[in-house]
Amino acid sequence: MRVVLPALLRHLGRELDITAPDLVSLRALYARGRTLCDHQQQACECLGFQWMTEHQRRALVTVLRGPLLSMTGLAGLPQRTRRYC
């Protein structure tokens, strides 16, 4: 999606108690490359998320690798990935 939906902008404007623009593109929002990373970092902190340790990352890859390697095609990929979300 290249344009942020107006309904989403209105919702965010109400939630944040600010005037939201009518139309905005993702490119315009994140013209400065670091902004996306900054927003992701702020969202993670706000939600209490923590970065995975190397041990956790390896365990996750191990769990996901088995079912994915047994697939013969990509047709079932969305259904399989939803199981882990």
Helices and strands as residue ranges (DSSP letters): E 3-4, H 6-16, E 24-25, H 26-29, H 33-47, H 54-69, H 77-83
